[in-house]
Amino acid sequence: MSCMVPTLPKAKSPLPRSARGANGSLPLEGWRVLVSRAREQASSLSDLLRAEGAEVMEIPFIEVRPPRSYKCMDDALRLIGEYEYLVLTSVNGVHALFDRMEKLGIPKRRLLPLNIVAIGPATRSAIEKEGLPVAIMPKEYVAESVVQALVNKVRGKRVLLCRAKIARDVIPRELRRLGAFVDVVEAYETVIPAASRVKLRRVLRDMEKRPHAITFTSSSTVKNYVSLLGIRSGKSKLVQGVWNASIGPVTSETLREFELTVDVQADEFTIPGLIKAIAEYAKKNPLTKSSTN
């Protein structure tokens, strides 16, 4: 008995057909781009880059792991009915939240009375896939905009923030200043993948495989990049000539802290926004024959 294996759909390009070259070439044809996202999240970015003609290499600068203890998260979830707002700032946080609720036997409907806040469209999509509505998503997908979206809404309210172990304190600090009672729980932690150290150094030293660009989708990817290479700043010869593509202003600020150039920054702080920014940069800075070798 034979069975048919379904063909996976190709990634849909976020760019208009007008972005192609005069001869019909793809915007990133000939470009080598390194994707630094965690292994389980890399494919969404990699597939879109390949759809634009890029040669993609994946070397994760970040690895997502469960927290050392779920006690605080479990305690908060068992009392979820006491909260009025639930703030989620990443897809990883969404997955960790619902995985934990399932293990604890807490039905998703317990979240229906809460005002669920998503930092951006990817997080919102992950929440909606679980069958729950998102009440608030800020206009710009950064922590400061989350706070701005909650002004005049959270005074005297209880807020649960599920996030990574290491994260910026903008949301809890500013919401408390607005009069909210905020509980922060660790949904997951990120670490540096040890296996990436040798791979990254090897590819940067190989002039035939060296990437033209590296994508950075969070401040953690920038910090881990520097740590993996064992360099102090972007002035190291090891990274010279490779341009850096940032998903947004917070990531760009971290790049500059390490004296790394910000060659590309997305106008919309999303993966499709990053693709568009990379393609626009590539169009203005065509590859030379020497850089394609």
C-alpha positions, 0 to 999 in steps of 0.5 A: 500500500502506497501513501502520498506525501503532501508537497509543502507550499513554498514561502510566499514572498512579502515583496511585490513583483516589481522588486525583481530585476529588469531581467526577472532576477530575484532581489537577493540572487547571489547573496549569502545570508546567515540566519541567527535565529533559534533552530526551531524558529529559523525556517520562517525567515530562511524560507522567505530569504530563499524565496527572494533568491538568497543562499541561506545558512543557518547558525543559531546564536540562541537556544531556547530552553525551559526555565530551571523551575516552573514554580512561579509560572505554575502558581500564577496560572493556578490563580489566572482568574485573579488577573485582568491583563496577560502580556505576551512578548514573544512566540516562545512565551506563547508556546510555553504558556499553553504547554504549561497550561496543558500540563497543569490541566488548566483549560484555555477558556480560563483566559477568555475574561483576560485582556490579552496583549501581544507585542506584535503580529507573530505573537498575536498569530500564535495566540489566535491559533490557540483560539483566543482573541487578542485585545491589544497590539501596539502600533510599533512592536517594541516594549515601549509601545506596549506600555503606551498602549496600556496607559490609562488602562491598568491603574489598580489592575493585576497584570501577568507578564510571561517572558524570557528569564533575561529580558528588558525591564521596560514593561514591568517597571513602567506599568508599575509606575502607571499604578498596575500590580505586575507579576513577572514569570519566566516562561523560558530561558535562552542560552548560547548554543555551544555547537555554533562557536566553531561553525560561525568562526569557520564560515567567517574565515572561509572567503568562498562561503562567508556570508554577505549579511547576518540577520539579527532578530533580537538583542540576545542574538547580537550579544551571543554573536559577540560571545560566540566569536570571542571578540570585544567589538565590531572592529575585529577583522573577523567581522569586517565586510559583513553587513548586519541586518537588524529587525528594529531599533532595540536590536540596532542599539545593541549592535551599536553598543558593540561597535557593530554597524547597522547596515539595515534596519526594518521599518516594520519590526517583523520578519517580512519587514526585515526581508523588505529592508534587506532586499532594498539594501541589496538593490542599492548595493549590488554585489561585485564580482569579487564579493560573489566568489 
